[in-house]
């Protein structure tokens, strides 16, 4: 269970970084250059990770990196921007909070992980908590915005599970770097055509991009994809509910917003949903026991291990 607790803590790094990213993006990044913003978010993050892991893709990982970069970076970033422009942040965040349920149902056919009852209950309770925290009933919804946000949920869930399925036995820092670089390169020509010259970057904007790229992208994506390798998709998806929670807390602690009783109840429900999604103790024990079973033909003092080849 201590190992599971460490993986849960690592997973939480990603949604917390993404939740704070809402505030940084809204306050410091240029709002009229979304494609350049997405490229400047992805490319420095990917290049920084390549400095840590100086490895090139090999074999099938050339096209896999392109596919994952297109899905997880290029298309996802564009959809999130469209949703943020067409919807209030509260509505967009609430639609995105449906991602745990989406990941659970997609995980069944993609990675053969059948959703547990506790995971489903946690997702429903957590989604209800996010609705309490963010929806006030005073905003008007845009149908195209809701569709863009829903598409972002579907695309990100599919892309993250595809990463989980393909990346077994690979270096996760390297595979994350490749897809970030690929996604950023895909975005650049579209940014040049649609937005013209890159936006001017002030010192404050450069610092904001440093956080968005290095913390909310390089660190967060590596932590997220690594955790998907070691934890059930349902557990990881539920921990992702900390994303809107962090956004609300940033508004309270930094922007001076007030925490209402409705938001406090919603926060309690979200945390309850996350707790319900924790890894099952029995599953952990059985997995540990299975890992101690010697492989046929291996010596007792030097057990054989089988690993997928490095990319």
Secondary structure, DSSP 8 states (H G I E B T S, - for coil): -HHHHHHHHHHHHHHHHHHHHHHHHHHHS-TT-HHHHHHHHHHHHHHHHHHHS-----TTHHHHHHHHHIIIIIIHHHHHHHHHHHS-HHHHHHHHTTHHHHHHHHHHHHH-----HHHHHHHHHHHHHHHHHH--S-S---HHHHHHHHHHHHHHHHHHHHHHHH-TTS-HHHHHHHHHHHHHHHHHHHHHHHH-S-----HHHHHHHHIIIIIIIIIHHHHHHHHHHHS-HHHHHHHTTHHHHHHHHHHHHTS-----HHHHHHHHHHHHHHHHTS--HHHHHHHHHHHTS--TT-BTTB---------
